[in-house]
Amino acid sequence: MGTQTSKNSGSMPGHSIPNQVKVTTQTVVEMKQRGEKISMLTAYDFTMARIIDAAGIDVLLVGDSASNVMAGNDTTVPITLEHMIYHTQCVERGVERALVIADMPFMSYQVTPKEALINAGRLMKEAGAHAVKLEGGRTIIDTVKKIVDAGIPVMGHLGLTPQSIYQFGTYKVRAKEQTEADQLIEDALKLQEVGIFALVLEKIPSALAAEVTKQLHIPTIGIGAGQGCDGQVLVVHDMLGMNKHFSPRFLRLYADFELMMTQAVQQYVEDVKTKDFPNENEQYA
C-alpha cells in the first residue's frame, strides 16, 4: 500500500502522523515499533466516516457491528456480505487519511479458503477496503494464509468473537482460565506467522492482552482488553452516547448524542408547531 496525499492539510495536535499522509498497514506496524498508540473507531456511512477521519483517527473499522447499531439486530450474525460491501463503499468515500478495514461477516470465510478469498477480494475491489478482518484462531489459519498470499492485508480478532456468540452462549470475559489463555497466545502467534498485520483482542484479561502484545511484533488493538495493547477501538455509536442501553465496563462515553439529538428534535417540533420555523430569512420570495 503506497503513501497517498489527501486534500486535508495540517496535523492533529499531539499526533505524529501528518494529517495529509495516508495511514497504511505498514504505518500501524511502525506506530507499534515507536511506541505510539493507535486510535481506531467503527464507521458505517459516508457522513460519520468523513467527520471521524477529519478529526484525525488512525483506523476506521467498517464493523459487522452495523448489524446491531444500524440494523437493530441482537447479534452480528445476520449481516451479509452485500451489506458489508455497501457500508464499506459508503465509508471509503468519506475517508482521505485513515486506514479502512472491513469485517468479513459470518459465513463469508468459514466454508472454504477459496470462497473466503473470493469474498475478501470483493470487499477490496467492489467496496474499496484497504484490508479485511476475520475472527478466529487455529481453525482459520489456512484461510488467512490464502488471503494474505493473494496480497490482501488481514487483521485478526481473538478473545470474545461476536460471530461465535451462539457457540459461547455469553458475552462474558474470555480466556480467564489458563487453558484458554494459552490457546489464545498460541493462536495469536500462528496468525502472525501466516501474515496478519494487526490483531484485535476483545474482552480478555488485561494481563493476558499485555502478554500477547509483548510477544507479537505486529500491533494489537484492544476493546475491553486494558492499557497494554498497542491501540484501542470502540463502536462509535457507543462512545458518542447514541446507544445508551449498552454500558459495559470498558466503554467510556465521550458525548451524549442521544440527549443532544432528542433536544434538537423536540425544539424542531416545537418551532414547526408554533410557526417559528421557517421564519422570513428561511424562505424564498
KELO-849214 format. One record per residue (C-alpha): residue number from 1; residue in one letter; chain; x, y, z. Coordinates in steps of 0.05 Angstrom, whole numbers, plus 5000, padded with zeros to 4 digits. Layout:
BEGIN
{NUM; A; A; {X; Y; Z}}
...
***
This chain:
BEGIN
{1; M; A; {5000; 5000; 5000}}
{2; G; A; {5033; 5064; 4977}}
{3; T; A; {5033; 5131; 5011}}
{4; Q; A; {4979; 5177; 4985}}
{5; T; A; {4966; 5251; 4994}}
{6; S; A; {4898; 5277; 5015}}
{7; K; A; {4865; 5345; 5006}}
{8; N; A; {4869; 5358; 5081}}
{9; S; A; {4926; 5400; 5108}}
{10; G; A; {4957; 5409; 5176}}
{11; S; A; {4964; 5358; 5232}}
{12; M; A; {4927; 5339; 5294}}
{13; P; A; {4956; 5367; 5359}}
{14; G; A; {4998; 5314; 5393}}
{15; H; A; {4994; 5268; 5333}}
{16; S; A; {5059; 5248; 5299}}
{17; I; A; {5027; 5226; 5233}}
{18; P; A; {5015; 5288; 5189}}
{19; N; A; {4942; 5293; 5170}}
{20; Q; A; {4958; 5292; 5096}}
{21; V; A; {4995; 5225; 5099}}
{22; K; A; {4953; 5164; 5085}}
{23; V; A; {4953; 5112; 5140}}
{24; T; A; {4971; 5043; 5114}}
{25; T; A; {4981; 4975; 5145}}
{26; Q; A; {5056; 4990; 5148}}
{27; T; A; {5041; 5055; 5184}}
{28; V; A; {5007; 5020; 5242}}
{29; V; A; {5063; 4969; 5248}}
{30; E; A; {5113; 5027; 5251}}
{31; M; A; {5070; 5060; 5304}}
{32; K; A; {5078; 4999; 5348}}
{33; Q; A; {5153; 4999; 5337}}
{34; R; A; {5160; 5071; 5361}}
{35; G; A; {5111; 5062; 5418}}
{36; E; A; {5055; 5107; 5391}}
{37; K; A; {4985; 5085; 5408}}
{38; I; A; {4937; 5070; 5351}}
{39; S; A; {4867; 5100; 5352}}
{40; M; A; {4811; 5062; 5318}}
{41; L; A; {4735; 5071; 5314}}
{42; T; A; {4679; 5039; 5275}}
{43; A; A; {4642; 5075; 5218}}
{44; Y; A; {4585; 5053; 5173}}
{45; D; A; {4566; 5113; 5130}}
{46; F; A; {4596; 5170; 5090}}
{47; T; A; {4579; 5227; 5136}}
{48; M; A; {4604; 5195; 5200}}
{49; A; A; {4667; 5170; 5166}}
{50; R; A; {4683; 5239; 5138}}
{51; I; A; {4677; 5272; 5206}}
{52; I; A; {4717; 5219; 5243}}
{53; D; A; {4771; 5217; 5190}}
{54; A; A; {4779; 5293; 5191}}
{55; A; A; {4785; 5290; 5267}}
{56; G; A; {4849; 5250; 5260}}
{57; I; A; {4830; 5177; 5273}}
{58; D; A; {4883; 5127; 5250}}
{59; V; A; {4840; 5068; 5232}}
{60; L; A; {4766; 5062; 5213}}
{61; L; A; {4734; 4993; 5220}}
{62; V; A; {4672; 4981; 5179}}
{63; G; A; {4648; 4932; 5232}}
{64; D; A; {4597; 4877; 5226}}
{65; S; A; {4570; 4913; 5288}}
{66; A; A; {4530; 4950; 5235}}
{67; S; A; {4483; 4891; 5245}}
{68; N; A; {4469; 4917; 5315}}
{69; V; A; {4474; 4993; 5312}}
{70; M; A; {4449; 5005; 5241}}
{71; A; A; {4400; 4948; 5231}}
{72; G; A; {4377; 4935; 5302}}
{73; N; A; {4395; 4861; 5305}}
{74; D; A; {4413; 4828; 5371}}
{75; T; A; {4477; 4798; 5343}}
{76; T; A; {4526; 4808; 5285}}
{77; V; A; {4506; 4741; 5254}}
{78; P; A; {4451; 4766; 5206}}
{79; I; A; {4492; 4817; 5167}}
{80; T; A; {4511; 4795; 5097}}
{81; L; A; {4570; 4805; 5052}}
{82; E; A; {4527; 4850; 5008}}
{83; H; A; {4511; 4893; 5068}}
{84; M; A; {4584; 4899; 5086}}
{85; I; A; {4603; 4917; 5015}}
{86; Y; A; {4551; 4973; 5016}}
{87; H; A; {4573; 5001; 5084}}
{88; T; A; {4647; 4998; 5064}}
{89; Q; A; {4633; 5035; 4999}}
{90; C; A; {4599; 5090; 5038}}
{91; V; A; {4656; 5096; 5088}}
{92; E; A; {4711; 5094; 5036}}
{93; R; A; {4680; 5154; 5000}}
{94; G; A; {4686; 5195; 5063}}
{95; V; A; {4757; 5178; 5081}}
{96; E; A; {4821; 5213; 5059}}
{97; R; A; {4872; 5193; 5112}}
{98; A; A; {4850; 5135; 5156}}
{99; L; A; {4863; 5061; 5142}}
{100; V; A; {4796; 5029; 5125}}
{101; I; A; {4786; 4957; 5147}}
{102; A; A; {4723; 4917; 5132}}
{103; D; A; {4697; 4860; 5174}}
{104; M; A; {4685; 4796; 5137}}
{105; P; A; {4615; 4775; 5160}}
{106; F; A; {4593; 4708; 5188}}
{107; M; A; {4596; 4652; 5137}}
{108; S; A; {4635; 4693; 5086}}
{109; Y; A; {4701; 4658; 5104}}
{110; Q; A; {4684; 4596; 5145}}
{111; V; A; {4666; 4548; 5089}}
{112; T; A; {4729; 4543; 5047}}
{113; P; A; {4793; 4584; 5039}}
{114; K; A; {4777; 4593; 4964}}
{115; E; A; {4708; 4622; 4979}}
{116; A; A; {4738; 4666; 5033}}
{117; L; A; {4790; 4693; 4984}}
{118; I; A; {4735; 4710; 4933}}
{119; N; A; {4695; 4746; 4986}}
{120; A; A; {4755; 4784; 5013}}
{121; G; A; {4771; 4804; 4942}}
{122; R; A; {4701; 4833; 4933}}
{123; L; A; {4710; 4876; 4996}}
{124; M; A; {4774; 4903; 4966}}
{125; K; A; {4753; 4911; 4892}}
{126; E; A; {4679; 4930; 4898}}
{127; A; A; {4679; 4965; 4966}}
{128; G; A; {4748; 4997; 4967}}
{129; A; A; {4770; 4967; 5034}}
{130; H; A; {4845; 4973; 5049}}
{131; A; A; {4844; 4909; 5090}}
{132; V; A; {4796; 4857; 5118}}
{133; K; A; {4786; 4830; 5188}}
{134; L; A; {4770; 4757; 5207}}
{135; E; A; {4750; 4728; 5274}}
{136; G; A; {4783; 4664; 5299}}
{137; G; A; {4848; 4628; 5311}}
{138; R; A; {4873; 4559; 5293}}
{139; T; A; {4811; 4540; 5253}}
{140; I; A; {4822; 4595; 5201}}
{141; I; A; {4897; 4593; 5194}}
{142; D; A; {4895; 4564; 5123}}
{143; T; A; {4842; 4614; 5103}}
{144; V; A; {4882; 4673; 5129}}
{145; K; A; {4944; 4648; 5093}}
{146; K; A; {4908; 4642; 5027}}
{147; I; A; {4880; 4713; 5032}}
{148; V; A; {4947; 4743; 5053}}
{149; D; A; {4984; 4705; 4998}}
{150; A; A; {4937; 4737; 4948}}
{151; G; A; {4961; 4806; 4971}}
{152; I; A; {4902; 4824; 5015}}
{153; P; A; {4921; 4851; 5084}}
{154; V; A; {4887; 4815; 5142}}
{155; M; A; {4873; 4838; 5213}}
{156; G; A; {4859; 4782; 5262}}
{157; H; A; {4810; 4780; 5320}}
{158; L; A; {4815; 4737; 5383}}
{159; G; A; {4783; 4733; 5451}}
{160; L; A; {4709; 4747; 5450}}
{161; T; A; {4689; 4737; 5378}}
{162; P; A; {4617; 4761; 5369}}
{163; Q; A; {4603; 4719; 5308}}
{164; S; A; {4611; 4658; 5353}}
{165; I; A; {4562; 4683; 5406}}
{166; Y; A; {4515; 4624; 5397}}
{167; Q; A; {4573; 4578; 5410}}
{168; F; A; {4598; 4617; 5470}}
{169; G; A; {4528; 4630; 5497}}
{170; T; A; {4551; 4692; 5534}}
{171; Y; A; {4587; 4758; 5525}}
{172; K; A; {4629; 4748; 5588}}
{173; V; A; {4704; 4758; 5590}}
{174; R; A; {4742; 4704; 5552}}
{175; A; A; {4808; 4668; 5568}}
{176; K; A; {4805; 4675; 5643}}
{177; E; A; {4823; 4602; 5650}}
{178; Q; A; {4896; 4583; 5637}}
{179; T; A; {4880; 4532; 5582}}
{180; E; A; {4841; 4582; 5541}}
{181; A; A; {4893; 4636; 5554}}
{182; D; A; {4949; 4590; 5529}}
{183; Q; A; {4908; 4573; 5467}}
{184; L; A; {4897; 4647; 5453}}
{185; I; A; {4971; 4662; 5456}}
{186; E; A; {4985; 4603; 5410}}
{187; D; A; {4932; 4626; 5361}}
{188; A; A; {4960; 4697; 5361}}
{189; L; A; {5029; 4672; 5344}}
{190; K; A; {5002; 4627; 5289}}
{191; L; A; {4962; 4684; 5259}}
{192; Q; A; {5024; 4728; 5260}}
{193; E; A; {5064; 4672; 5227}}
{194; V; A; {5016; 4668; 5168}}
{195; G; A; {5019; 4743; 5157}}
{196; I; A; {4966; 4784; 5193}}
{197; F; A; {4988; 4857; 5202}}
{198; A; A; {4949; 4870; 5266}}
{199; L; A; {4905; 4835; 5318}}
{200; V; A; {4843; 4856; 5355}}
{201; L; A; {4838; 4829; 5426}}
{202; E; A; {4767; 4834; 5453}}
{203; K; A; {4744; 4827; 5525}}
{204; I; A; {4802; 4787; 5555}}
{205; P; A; {4841; 4798; 5620}}
{206; S; A; {4887; 4859; 5615}}
{207; A; A; {4948; 4819; 5637}}
{208; L; A; {4937; 4768; 5582}}
{209; A; A; {4928; 4823; 5530}}
{210; A; A; {4993; 4855; 5553}}
{211; E; A; {5030; 4789; 5547}}
{212; V; A; {5004; 4776; 5477}}
{213; T; A; {5023; 4847; 5457}}
{214; K; A; {5093; 4836; 5485}}
{215; Q; A; {5102; 4771; 5446}}
{216; L; A; {5079; 4798; 5379}}
{217; H; A; {5117; 4844; 5332}}
{218; I; A; {5051; 4866; 5300}}
{219; P; A; {5005; 4915; 5336}}
{220; T; A; {4947; 4893; 5380}}
{221; I; A; {4882; 4934; 5384}}
{222; G; A; {4843; 4925; 5447}}
{223; I; A; {4769; 4930; 5464}}
{224; G; A; {4758; 4913; 5536}}
{225; A; A; {4829; 4887; 5539}}
{226; G; A; {4865; 4940; 5580}}
{227; Q; A; {4921; 4991; 5571}}
{228; G; A; {4974; 4941; 5549}}
{229; C; A; {4950; 4937; 5477}}
{230; D; A; {4982; 4979; 5423}}
{231; G; A; {4916; 5013; 5407}}
{232; Q; A; {4843; 5017; 5424}}
{233; V; A; {4777; 5010; 5387}}
{234; L; A; {4706; 5027; 5405}}
{235; V; A; {4640; 5026; 5368}}
{236; V; A; {4628; 5099; 5351}}
{237; H; A; {4554; 5098; 5368}}
{238; D; A; {4572; 5072; 5438}}
{239; M; A; {4626; 5123; 5454}}
{240; L; A; {4583; 5181; 5429}}
{241; G; A; {4525; 5160; 5474}}
{242; M; A; {4478; 5141; 5419}}
{243; N; A; {4469; 5070; 5446}}
{244; K; A; {4458; 5083; 5520}}
{245; H; A; {4427; 5017; 5537}}
{246; F; A; {4496; 4986; 5524}}
{247; S; A; {4543; 5004; 5581}}
{248; P; A; {4599; 4953; 5591}}
{249; R; A; {4656; 4967; 5639}}
{250; F; A; {4706; 4981; 5582}}
{251; L; A; {4664; 5036; 5550}}
{252; R; A; {4678; 5109; 5562}}
{253; L; A; {4625; 5159; 5540}}
{254; Y; A; {4655; 5219; 5504}}
{255; A; A; {4588; 5253; 5488}}
{256; D; A; {4513; 5246; 5500}}
{257; F; A; {4487; 5248; 5429}}
{258; E; A; {4422; 5214; 5449}}
{259; L; A; {4405; 5273; 5494}}
{260; M; A; {4430; 5325; 5444}}
{261; M; A; {4391; 5295; 5387}}
{262; T; A; {4328; 5288; 5429}}
{263; Q; A; {4331; 5360; 5450}}
{264; A; A; {4344; 5383; 5379}}
{265; V; A; {4286; 5345; 5350}}
{266; Q; A; {4240; 5368; 5406}}
{267; Q; A; {4259; 5440; 5391}}
{268; Y; A; {4247; 5429; 5317}}
{269; V; A; {4178; 5400; 5331}}
{270; E; A; {4161; 5460; 5376}}
{271; D; A; {4186; 5510; 5324}}
{272; V; A; {4143; 5478; 5269}}
{273; K; A; {4081; 5474; 5313}}
{274; T; A; {4088; 5546; 5336}}
{275; K; A; {4102; 5570; 5265}}
{276; D; A; {4170; 5596; 5286}}
{277; F; A; {4203; 5554; 5232}}
{278; P; A; {4213; 5574; 5178}}
{279; N; A; {4220; 5648; 5190}}
{280; E; A; {4226; 5703; 5137}}
{281; N; A; {4301; 5691; 5129}}
{282; E; A; {4289; 5617; 5116}}
{283; Q; A; {4242; 5622; 5057}}
{284; Y; A; {4244; 5649; 4986}}
{285; A; A; {4210; 5709; 4957}}
***
